[in-house]
Amino acid sequence: MERTTRVVMLAKVDGTTAAAYVGFSDKLNEVSRSLRLSMTYDQGREMVKHADITQKTGTAIYFADPHSSWQRGSNENTNGLLRQYLPKGADLSVYSPDDLDEIAASLNTRPRQTLDWRKPLEVYAKVLQKSVAGPSTLQ
């Protein structure tokens, strides 16, 4: 989930190991560089290879303090939205990459209060357009 636009990208990873999470780098590289400057994770052991992700993507990775979910508020809110599609405790292995893309599309075309009731994809497109047009249009 990208904090400026709230765009959600979901990637299927093979397991919960640190090596599996490094595979997420390819999906992360699909996001415009200007929108993936940093990421904040919890203290999970799956992120032990966070330096590999940074090396592959150029994205700085920070960690929230233990038991401090408020330091990742946007992420926690998005997790709540995802639970409408992926219930807690569900077997995530049954979801295909296409299923995950459909869920992300649904969330990305859903108006959000935090975006003044605009859709994440609308805001994302506008941000990309401004970044291509140059700094003089970023007002």
C-alpha positions in Angstrom: 0.0 0.0 0.0 1.4 3.4 -1.0 0.7 6.1 1.6 0.2 9.1 -0.7 -2.4 7.5 -3.0 -3.4 4.5 -0.9 -2.9 2.2 -4.0 -2.8 -1.4 -2.9 -0.7 -4.0 -4.7 -0.9 -7.6 -3.6 1.7 -10.3 -4.4 1.6 -14.0 -3.9 4.7 -15.2 -2.1 5.8 -18.8 -1.6 5.7 -19.2 2.1 6.5 -17.0 5.1 10.3 -17.2 4.9 12.6 -14.3 4.5 13.7 -15.6 1.1 10.0 -15.6 -0.1 9.6 -12.0 0.9 12.6 -10.9 -1.1 10.7 -12.2 -4.1 8.3 -9.3 -3.5 10.9 -7.0 -4.9 9.7 -7.6 -8.5 6.2 -6.5 -7.6 7.5 -3.5 -5.7 9.6 -2.4 -8.7 6.4 -2.0 -10.7 5.6 1.1 -8.6 7.0 4.4 -9.7 10.3 5.0 -7.9 9.1 8.3 -6.5 6.3 6.5 -4.7 8.4 3.7 -3.1 11.0 5.7 -1.3 10.5 3.9 2.0 8.4 1.1 3.7 7.6 0.5 7.3 7.3 -3.0 8.6 6.5 -4.6 11.9 9.2 -6.7 13.7 8.4 -10.0 11.9 11.2 -12.4 11.3 10.2 -12.7 7.6 11.9 -9.3 7.1 15.3 -10.5 8.3 16.5 -10.1 4.7 15.2 -6.5 4.4 18.6 -5.3 3.1 18.2 -7.6 0.1 14.8 -5.9 -0.7 16.4 -2.5 -0.3 19.3 -3.5 -2.7 16.9 -4.8 -5.3 14.4 -1.9 -5.2 16.2 1.1 -3.8 13.5 1.4 -1.1 14.6 2.2 2.4 13.0 -0.1 5.0 12.1 1.0 8.5 10.6 -0.9 11.4 7.9 0.1 13.8 8.5 -0.4 17.4 7.2 -3.7 18.8 3.4 -3.5 19.7 3.1 -0.1 18.1 0.6 -0.6 15.3 -0.2 3.1 15.3 3.2 3.7 13.7 1.8 1.9 10.7 -1.7 3.3 10.7 -2.3 3.3 7.0 -1.1 -0.3 6.7 -3.4 -1.4 9.6 -6.4 0.3 8.0 -5.6 -1.4 4.7 -5.3 -4.8 6.5 -8.8 -4.2 7.9 -10.1 -3.6 4.3 -8.4 -6.7 3.1 -10.1 -8.8 5.8 -13.4 -8.2 3.9 -11.9 -10.4 1.1 -9.3 -12.5 3.0 -10.7 -13.4 6.4 -8.3 -13.8 9.3 -7.1 -17.4 9.4 -8.1 -18.2 5.8 -5.8 -20.4 3.8 -4.1 -17.8 1.6 -2.5 -20.5 -0.6 -5.8 -21.0 -2.4 -5.8 -17.5 -3.8 -4.2 -17.1 -7.2 -2.3 -14.0 -8.4 -5.3 -13.2 -10.5 -7.5 -13.4 -7.4 -5.2 -11.0 -5.6 -5.2 -8.6 -8.6 -9.0 -8.6 -8.5 -9.0 -7.8 -4.8 -6.5 -5.0 -5.3 -8.5 -3.6 -8.2 -11.6 -3.6 -6.0 -9.8 -1.7 -3.2 -8.1 0.7 -5.7 -11.4 1.7 -7.3 -13.1 2.3 -3.9 -13.5 5.9 -2.8 -11.6 6.7 0.4 -12.4 9.3 3.0 -8.7 10.0 3.5 -8.5 10.9 -0.2 -11.5 13.3 -0.1 -13.6 10.5 -1.5 -11.4 10.0 -4.5 -10.3 6.6 -5.6 -6.7 5.5 -5.1 -6.2 4.8 -8.8 -7.4 8.4 -9.6 -5.0 9.9 -7.2 -2.2 7.6 -8.3 -2.7 8.6 -12.0 -2.6 12.3 -11.0 0.6 11.9 -9.0 2.2 10.0 -11.9 1.1 12.6 -14.4 2.6 15.4 -12.2 5.9 13.6 -11.8 6.2 13.1 -15.6 5.2 16.7 -16.3 7.9 18.0 -13.9 8.3 20.0 -10.7 6.5 23.1 -12.0 3.2 21.3 -12.0 3.4 19.9 -8.5 1.6 22.8 -6.9 
